[in-house]
Amino acid sequence: QVQLVESGGGLVQPGGSLRLSCAASGILFNFYTMNWHRQAPGKQRELVATITSPGGTNYADSVKGRFTISRDNRKNAVYLQMNTLRPEDTAVYYCNAVLGPRELWGKGTLVTVSS
């Protein structure tokens, strides 16, 4: 079955950390560029972080220095380590896999940053 399944979201206080995971199945994971996007209430979805097949990374300015994307090709998984979380990081976080014209999305995991 071709799917992406996110996990690891939850409620965290400002300044705290969370680690999101995305498990891929049914795809040749090694070849895909993997992305994390987020969508806050009332806002458009935005690209947060990217990791290419060879392992190159890129981040939105708003998360640089606080978030780290990584992948484990043996486990068909991609991760997003989020540190020093802020209330404005509150959003549904989506995992996304891209290979040429093919694109897959997970259903998302909710991250709420609040005291």
Buried (B, 14 or more C-beta within 10 A) or exposed (E): EEBBBBEBBEEBEEEBEBEBBBBBEEBEBEEBBBBBBBBBEEEEBEBBBBBBBEEEEEBBEEBEEBBBBBBEBEEBBBBBBBBEBEEEBBBBBBBBBBBEEEEBBBEBBEBBBEE
